[in-house]
């Protein structure tokens, strides 16, 4: 039985630990790195550094979250984007355990975690085949 787009997207999301969240802050677009896990109900839980305040711009807003395997040696490169409303949450102990240990510092400051939940309204999966070989042809 073939996978649905959301099943394939979730499968790919679970294979990478980090991605990027995109939204706007003061009318300017920005990207921020986040650790993610996929919950049993298909939501994304993110762990970010609270010190930047990015979570405040994301909270209650529609965001896009993206991850990819572009740094892999795979012949098939892919990216997954999930779009939905983000909310600051307090994860359960079981959900926190899914993240594993966090970083100790971010740019010399103590890491202060904040967690967000995205309930994706839709997913996009894009694939690129044969691009790795072309990239290697153009490196010096």
Secondary structure, 3 states (H helix, E strand, C coil): CCCCHHHHHHHHHCCCCEEEEEEEECCEEEEEEEEEEECCCCCEEEEEEHHHCHHHHHECCEEEEEEECCCCCCCEEEEEEEEEEEEEECCCHHHHHHHCCCCCEECCEECCEEEEEEEEEEEEEEEEECHHHHHHHCCC
